[in-house]
Amino acid sequence: MGNTLKLILIGLSVLAGAPEIWRRLTLLFETENQFVPIAAFCTLLVLCILSLVGAGLIRNGILRWPLAVFLAGGSMMVDSYQWVVGDFMDYEAFITMIQSAENFGEAAAQHGNIMALALGKAIILLLGVGLKPVATQSIFALLSKLLSVPIILAISLMLFFRGGEGASGLPSSHSGLSYGLLYGYEYLTEDHSPREAVVIKPAGVKPAADIVLIVDESIAGAYLDINSKTGVYSGLANPKTKVPVHNFGLAAAITNCSVGANVTLRYGGTRDSYRETIKSKPSIWAYAKAANLETIYIDAQRTGGVYQNLMDDAERALIDKWDQFDEVSVLYRDQAVAGRLADYLNDEKQQFILVNKVGGHFPVSDKFPNSHARYAPMLKRQFTDVSEAPPDNLDGRQSNWVLYRNSYRNTLLWNVGSFFDRLFAKSKIGDAMVIYTSDHGQTFHERGEYGEATHCTSNPEIEEGVVPLILIGGPSSEQARWAKAAKANHDKLSNYRIFPTLLGAMGYAKRDIEEVYGFDLSSNEPDPFTFNVNFNARLGGVPIWMHIPSGKIARPPLSDFSKKADLLDQ
């Protein structure tokens, strides 16, 4: 009975992955000469199932239970991703998930119901493999035990030589464990040499005012009124105080996930060189300090000094002031950022300031106060502190996406519109230069696409790579230059232009900047208007660039809301 129960549990875990198996077979049936790939896939599938059975029949508990834990852990990670996104998890997506581990709480809040199902499947597999087997001497049992671990290693080796591709449709336990082995191999073999020092010197005098980069979170550029007639009030289209706003319109993000976008904004690089630049070149902090600027980091997303987006101790050592808001509810963090940033802008010191806002990251049901619940119907509100909110219970239905989009609009009213109203009212921007953008865009399934994810997908919609790009203020002598550039480059540039622009504002020579980091926002050089959907490009893989046809970007549908209260004076 003991082995029968184990086989039933293992069989149930495999059957729970039947939709992914069928989807892979369907794709293979659509290929030319499909017999060979279908036969290869079916052979691998049978071997994986044999490997699971063999792992469960290992008598030594010291070997069996760790193997059960690793297989169940791989199953949990891969299934959580695949069932949320509605697509296969490849190695690129696995790396992104590992690098975004600090966002686990938000992911659980958004997709907790689906992750609970993935956990249930993983527990079934854990027990199926881990429970003590009854001794047997059958040829099948001996063969399966003998092949169990070699099959796992063979799949990992196959993925290594295929750049992490080829596990789609196989049991998630094996793909997840194999991805983990590949990641461990890469970490142990990669170069950990110190970064290069700043070797160029500023060509001009020390900047006379602050230089600020505001990186918002998950802002769909087309959902702001500055970019769409149906967009949400941003505080930027017609600022309530006199401040120059140069709108470069919709821009291409670096990639469609937070980690890659943020680390590239801090280290620069071009589409051809970003991997080497991120690994070895100086950070924006190092350049700012070499230009004799005080360095300040305002982080509204984390507390307690916790790092995010691949920041480490070496980078932290270059930051003079680090502001987080441990005692402030997430609901009010962006308002606190506006106040703190205004203080720095008003202190008459020359500083480089980088801001990571809360913005519009999921869950969005409670990221705005009742006063800003202007768009309805919307998601059910739960708690004040959204970091502890329950899931928004998306299930892919268009009726639920309508609720989501309206809650997102309300979030933008508060975390963008009210943020800039507060910042402009409290600060004297003067000659300070403020660049505003987002790490990535969002897809809200306006076209009826399947899935529950808004970004970070391996097969993204173009909206995941569409962000706002705005330059605020700047020296009075440069206003004509920026106005001309914004008009000429409207809806044409990418966030790769930001790092060179920041260096230029710090006084570094254009020639030195362009040689390593490419062109700035004022350049007439054309931009491909693409974002990277294979940012990590591991194991010999190459970046994959998705072009954004401007005319096909989904605009906020007016049909979403049954009422829209007039905006209050803020």
N, C-alpha and C positions, 0 to 999 in steps of 0.2 A: 504493500500500500504506500510505503514511504516514497519509493521511486515513481510510482504512478502519480502521486500528488505533485511531485517535483516536475514531472513531464507536463502535467496539466497546466501548472503555473507558467512554465516556460512557453508552452504553446499559446496560452492566453496573451502573454506579452508580445509574442510574434504576431498573433492575429490583430492586436491593437494597432500594429503598424501596417496593416493590410492596405489602407488607402494610399500610403506612400509607395508600397510595392506596386500597386495597380497603376498609379500615376506614372511610375518609371517605365513599366511595361508599355503603357499607352504611348509614351514618347518614343520608345524604341520601335514600336510597330510603325511609326510614321517615318522612320529613317530608311534610306536605301540599303539593300542587302541586309535586311534586319535579322536574318537567321543567326549570323555569327554573334552580334552584340546581345541578342536575346538569350542565346545559349550560354554566353559568357556570364551574363547577369544571373541567370537561373542557377548556374553552377556555383557562383559566389554566394548566392542566397542559401542554397542547400548547405554549403560548407559552413556558413555562419551559424545556421541552426544547429548543425552537428557540433560546432564549437561550443554553443551554449549548453547543449545536453552534456557534452564531455566535461565542461567546467563544473556542472552540477553533480557529476558522478565522481569527482576527485574526492578521495576519502580523507585526505589530510586537510583538516579544518584551517590550519595556518596558511595554506595555499588557497583553499576554496573560498573562504570568506573575503579576503582582500580582493580576489578576482571578482567576486559577486558585487562588492562595493564599487569597484571601478566600472564594471559593466552597467550597473544601475545608475551610477553618476553620469556616465556618457549618455545613457538613455534619457535621463531627466533633462540634461542640457539641450540635446538635439531636438527632442520632442517639444520642449517648451518653445523653442524658436520656430520649428516647422509648423506647429499647430497655430501659433499666433500669426505668423507671416503668411502662411498658406503657400509656402514654397520650400524647396529643399535647402538644408543648411550645408554650405560648402566650407572649406577651410578658412576662407576670407571672413565669412560671417562668424565662425568660431573664434578667430583671433579678435575680432571686434567685440564679441561678447566678453571675452576674458579681459580685454582692456577697459571695458565699461562696467566692471564688477561693482564699482561704487554706486551705480544706478540700479542695483538689484531691488532696493526698496520701492522705487518708483515703478519699476517693471512689475513687481508683485502687486502693487496697488492698481495698476492699469489692467493687468491680465491675470490676476490671481486665480480666477476660476479655471482658466485653461492650464495654468501651471500646476494647479492642484490635480487635474486629470493626468498630466505628465508625471507628477510625483506618484500618483496611484499606480500607474503602469510600472514605474521604476521599482516601487516596493514589491509588486508582484514578481518582477524579475529577480529582485534581491533575494526574496524567499525561495523562489524556484531554484536558483543556483546555490544559495547559501545553506539551506537546510541540509542536515546530515543525510547522505544517501545510504541505502541498503546495499550491502556488499553483493556484487555480481561478477561472474567471470565470463560473461558472454563476449563474443568477438566484437559485437557492436559497441559495447561499453568500453572495452579496452582500446578499440580504434578511436572512438570519439575522445576519450581522455588523452590519448597520445597526440591527437591533432588539435586539441583545443587552443592552446597557447600559440603554436606555430601558425594557425590560421589567422589569429589576431595580428601577429607580427607580419605575416605575408600581406595582409590588407594594408597595414601601415606602410610597408615597403612599396606597395603598388601606388599608394597615394603620394608618397615621396617623389617617385619618378614621374608622376603625372601632375605635379605642382599642387597637390591637395584636392584634385578633381577625381571623381569616379565612384564615390560612395553613395550617390543618390539612390534611394530606394532600399538600400541594405538595412538590416536591423540597426536602429539608432544606437544600441549598446555598442556595436562594433565601430560604427563611424565616429561616435563620440570618444571612445577610448583611443582609437587610432589618431584622431586629431590631437588628443592630449599628449600622446607619445611624440608626435611630430613637433608639437610646441615645445616640449621639454628638450628635444634634440636641438632645435633651433636656438633656444636660450643658452644651452651649454656650449654651443659652437660659435655663437656670434661674437663679433669684436666688441669688447667693452673698454676700448681705449678712451682716455680723456678727450674732451672736446677741444677744438682749436680755439685759440685766443683771438680777440679782435685785432686784425692786422692793418686795417685802414683807419685813417684819422679823419675827423670831420673837416670839411674844407672851409666851412663858414664859421661864424661866431656862434656862441652858445644860444640856443633858442630863447626868445624873450618871454615865452609863455608856455603853458602846459601843452603836452601832446597826449591825447587820450584815445584809446581804442575800446569801444564798448562792444562786446561780443554777446549778443542776446542768445537765448536758447529756443530753438525750434520755432522760429518765426517764418511763416509762409509769406514771402514778399508780396504776393498778389493780394493778400488779405488786408493790406494797409491802404488807407484812403489816398496816400501820397502816390500810390501806384495803380489803383483801380477805382473807378467811379463807385463801385459797389463795396469798396473796402471800409474798414473800421477806422474810426477816428484815431490818429496817431500822435497828434500834437505837433506834427512836423510839416504838414501841408501849409498851414498858416499859423506860425508860432505866435503866442500871445505876447511875447516880448520881442524886441527887435534883435534878431540874430540871423546871420546869413545861413541859409540851408541850401546846399547844392546836392540835388537828388540825382544820383547816377542810375536810378530806377531799379529794375530787377537785374540781379547779378547771378552768375554761376557760382555756387558754393565749391569748395575744394573737394569735398566728398559728401555723402549723404548720412554721415554718422558723426557724433560729437568728437570722439577721440582724435581721429585723423584731422578733422577740420581745425580743432583748437591747437593741436601741437604744430601744425603747419603755420598757423597764424602767429605762433610764438617763435618759430625758427625759420620761416621763409622757405624759399626754394621755388623752382619753376616746375612745370609739368614734366620736364625731362630730368630734373635733378633733385626733386624733393626728397627722395629716399636717402640719398647720401647727405643732403643738407641737414635733414632732421637728425641724422645719426652723428654728424661730426662738426657742424658749423656752430658759431656762437648764437645764443638766444637774443631776442629783442632786448632783454634786460642787460645783457653784456654790452650791446651797442649803446643803450641809453646811458649806462654808467661811464662808458668811454667818452660820451659826449657831455659828461659832467651834469647829468640829470639825476635827481632823486627818483628811485623806482618804487612804485606803489602798486599793489595788487588788491583789488576789491572783489571778493568772492562771495556771492550770495547763495551759492548752491551747496556748499559744504560747511561744516562746523568743526570746532575742536582742532583746527590745524590740519585736517585731513587733506591730502593731495588728491588731485584728479587730472584726467587727461594726460597721463604719462609724466607729470611733474615729479621731480625727485629732489633729494637733499642738495645736490650741486646747483640746481636751478634756484631752489629756495634761498640759497646763500647770497644770490645776487639781488634779492628783493629787500629793499630797506624797510618798507612798511607793508604788513599783511593784515588786511581787514576782513574779518568774517563776522557773522551776526548770530552768535550762539543763543542769545536770549530773545531773539526776534522771531515771531511766527513766520513761517514761509509765506503766508498771505501778505505780509507787510515788508518782506525783505527788499523788493525792488524799490519801494518807497524809501527805505532806509539807505539804499545805495544812492538814490538821487540826492538825499541830504548830505551824505558823506562825500560824494563827488563834488557837490557844490562847495563844501568846506575847503576842499583842496584847490578848486578853481579860484577861490576867493583869497587864498593865503599868500598870494604874490610871490610864491616860490616856483622855480622851474622844475617840472616833474614829468616823468612818463608814467601814465596811469593806465593799467589794463583792468577792465571790468568783465566779470562773468555774471550775467544776470540770471534770475530764475526764469523769466520769460514765459513761454507757452509750452513747456515740457509737460508730458502727461504725469499724473492725471489732471485733467483740466476742469473737473466738476467743481472744485472749490478754490481756485486760484484768484478769485475776485470777491469783493464784498457785495452784499445785497444791493448797495447803491449802484453797482455797475452791472446788474443783471438785466440788461436792456434787451437782449435778443432772446426770444422764446418761440417754440418750446426748447427746453434745454435739458441736460442731464440732471438727474436728481442730486440735490446737494446733501452732503453728509456731515463733514467735520470742518472746523476752521483751519486747522493745520493740515494742509494737503499732503504733507509727506507721510501722513498716517491714514490717508483716505482709502476707503474700500474700492474695489474695481469699478470702472465705469460700465462694465458688463456689455462691451461691444460684442456682437456676434456676426458682424459682416452685413447685417441687414441695412438697406439704405435709410430706413426710418430712424435707425439708431445713429447713422452718420449725420443725419440732419440735426439731431440733438447734440452730437459731439461738436459739429461746426458752430452751432450757436453758443455753446459753452466756451469754445475757443475764441469766438468773437468777443465775448464778455471779458475773457482773460486779456485779450489785446487792449481793450478799453482801459483796463486797470494797469497792466504791467508794461504797456507801451505808451498809450495816450496820457494817462495820469502821471506816469514816470517822467515824461519829457515836460509836461506842464509844471511839475514840481521842480525839476532840474532848472528849467529856464527862469522860473520865478525866484529861485533862491541863489542863483549863481551869476557872476559877472564873467561871461565867457571871454569877452574882449578879443585878444589876438590868439587865444588858445584854439588849437585844432582838435576837433572831436570827430572821429570816424565811427559810424554806427553800422553794424551788420549783424548777421546771425550765423551760427555755426553751420546750420543746414536748414532746408525747408521742410515742408510737410505735404503729404498727400492725404486728402480726406475723401478719397474714393468718389470724387464728383462724377466720374464716368461710369460708376457702378462696378468697379473692379472688385474681385474677391480678396479677402484678407482683412485682418484687424490691425495691422501695423501702419504707422504713419511715416516711418523713416527707417533707415538702417537695413533695408531689404537688399538682398543680393540681385534681385531683378526689379529695380525701382521704376516708379513712374517719374517723369521728368520733374514734377513739382517737388520731389525730395531734394533736388539740387538747386532750387530757386530761392534766393534770399534778397533782402533789401540791402542797398549800399548807398550810404548818405555821408557827406562831409559837411560838418557844421562848424561855423566860425572860420578860424584861420586868420593870419595877418591881413590887415586891411590892404596892404600892397599886393596881395595875391588873389583878391576877390574876383577880379576880372578873369584871371587865369582859370580859377576853379569853375566859375560860371560857364566859361567857354567849353571847358573839358566836360562838364556834366551834360551840357546840351549835345555836344558832339558824340559822346560815348553813352548816351542814355540807352539802357537795356542792352548793352553790348560787352560789358566787362565781367571779370571774375574776381574772386577774393584773393587770387594770386597777386593782384595789383596792390594790396594793402601794405604788405611788408616793405616793399620799395618806397611807398609813399611815406611811411613812418620814418624810414632812414633818411629820406630827403628832408623831412621836417626837422630832423635832428642835426642837420648840417653836413651830412655825408655827400660826397660828390656824385653826380649823376652817372658819370663814367664808371666809377667803382661799384655803384649799386647795380647797374644794369648787367655788368659782367657776370655777376653771381646770382642775382635775384630777379632779373628781368625788369619789365617796364612798370612805371607807376600809373596812377589814375589820370594824369594829365597827358600821357603819351598818346599819339595818334596810331601807334602800332595796333593792328587788329588782334582781337582775342578770339580763341576758338569757341568760346561760350560753351564749354564742356565741364562736367564734373566727373570725378573718379569713382567708379563702382567696384574697383578692385584695388583699394588703396594700399593694403599691406603687401600685395603681390609677392607672396612668399614662395619658397621652394622652386625658384626659377620662373615663377609666374611673372606676368607683365601687367602694368596698369591697363584698365579698360575705361575708355572715355566715352561718356554719353553726351551727345549734343542736345542742346535745348532749343527746339524751334520756338521762337518767341510767340508766334501766332497761335501755338497750340497749348500754351500754359492755361490751366483751368482757372477761371475767375470765380470769385465768391458768388454763388447762386442766390439771387434775391428770393427765390421760392422757398428758401429754408425757414424763414421766420414769419410768423403770423402777426407779429407786432414788433415795432421798434420805437421805443420811447425817444422823444427828443433828447439830445445830449444836454445834460445839465452844465451850467457854467462851472468849470473846475479851477 
